[in-house]
């Protein structure tokens, strides 16, 4: 994920209809928390969550993926390593138990544990 806030052709804020056209039919479900609804796209290994207006609010990659923000690789690296890289670059990051929030980018990632 980079400054365009998405993966491939999917962007945060995109309409559900557009995502389905781009990725094909997904399996729709209602998550217990977070988005109002979501689609699972098995062919690309992703789950896409939507708000009450059917706009993308969450993207979860289920397969190995490269997620880059401001030149930092965020997935597959230990939590502490990602935190240190963010601090070196002056990037605001909010540490939670197993999640790092990037408020300026408008997203969060789950990283490898310490």
N, C-alpha and C positions, 0 to 999 in steps of 0.2 A: 504494500500500500504506500503510495507516495502523496505528493501534494494534490494529486487529482482526486484523492479520497475514494478509492475503489480498487477493483481488481479487474484486469482485462478491460472489458467493455462495460462493466457494471460500476456505477457510481452511487455514493450515498445521495439520497434524494431522488433517484431515478424512480419512475412509476413502475409498479408491479407488471403491468401489461408489457412494457418495453423489455424488462428483464426476462420475462417468459418468452418473448419473441426471440431474444438473443441466445438464450440458453436452452430453449426447448421446454417441454413439459416438466414441471417439478412436482414433487409430492408435497401437498399442502398440509400443514398442521397448525395447531394452536399451542404455542409454548406455555409452560407453567409460569414463566416470568419473562420480563423484557418486552420484546415486540408483540404486537397484537396478533400477528399471524406470521408464518414463515413458509418458505418453499425449500425443499431439499433437492438439489440438483446432483444426482449421483454421478452423472457423466463427467462433471468437473470437480467433484468432491467438495461442494460448497453448500452451505445453508444461508439463505438470504431472508432477513427479517424485515417486516414492514410495519409502519404505524397505522393509525386509524384512517389515514387518507391514502393508504396503499402506496406509500413511498418508502424506499429502502432506508432503514435505520441501522442495520447490523449485517455484517458479512462475516461468516465463520468458515474458515478453510479447514477441511477434514483431511486433506492430503498434504504432504510436504509442499510448502510454498515458500517463495522468497518474498518477504515483506520488508520493504525499505522505506525509511522516512528520513529525509534530509541526509541521505548517504549512509545511514546506520541500518544494518540488518537487524531486525527485531525478533525474528523467529529462529529457534534452534540455537540460541545463545543463552547462557545463564543470566538469570534475573539481575544479579549484581553487575555483570558485565554490560548489560544494556543500560542500566542506571548510570554507570560510570561514563559510558560513551555519550549519553544524553547530557550529563553535567558538563563534560568537556566542551560540548558544542553550545552550551547555554540554552538547551532546550528544556522547557518546563515539562516535568514528568511527575505524575501523582502516583505514588507507590501504594498498592493495596496488597492483599495477601499473596495472590499469584497473578496479579494483573497490573499492568502499567498503563496509566491513562496519559494521553497526550492532548491536553485541552486545546492547544493552539491548532492541532490537526483535526480535532473533533472525533477522536477514536481512541480505543483501548486495545491492548494486545495481552494475551496470556503467553508468558514466556516459559522457558525451561526453568525449573527451580534452581535455586542458588547452587 
